[in-house]
Amino acid sequence: MTVHHKNLVSFIGYCDEGDKMALIYEYMANGNLKENLSAKSSHCLSWERKTSNTN
């Protein structure tokens, strides 16, 4: 299945070499989801803004 949406990053591939595993996604210029949702972010969003993108 392929999904394309402006709020989702594309899955590029994966690596599975013994005990080393990784998922590869496209580059996110403004940081990752955890950084954008945390209060530690310099561009922290309000809860209203955070939840407005969930539809």
N, C-alpha and C positions, 0 to 999 in steps of 0.2 A: 504494500500500500504506500502511496506517495501523498504527502500532505504539504500544501503550500499556504502559508498565512503570514501576513506582515509582522505578527508578533512572535513568530517562531523562527529559531535558527535552523539551518539545514544540517542534517546528519551527513558527515563526509565518509566516515568509516570507523573501523575499530582495529585494535591490536591485541592479540592474545598470545603472549610468549611466556609459557610457564606460569610463574607467579606474578608476572607483570601484565596488567590489563589496562586498556585505555579506550575511551570513546572519543572520537574526533568530530568536532562540530565547527561550523564556520566561525570566523572571528567576530567578536562583539565589541565594537568600538567604544561603547560607553560602560564597559565593565560587565560583570556577570549578574545574574538575577539576585543572588544573595547580597551583593554590594548595593544594588539598586533598591532593595527592599529594607535594608538595615538602616538604623539611625546613624551609623558611622559614616554613611555616604555623604559626600560634600554636596550632592544634589538630591537630598532626601525628598521623597514624595510624601504627601499627606495620605492618610488611610483612605480617604475618599478617592484620591487619584490612583492609588494602588489597586483598589477594587474596581475602578471603572474600566479597566482593561481586561477584565475576566470574561467578557461576553464574546 
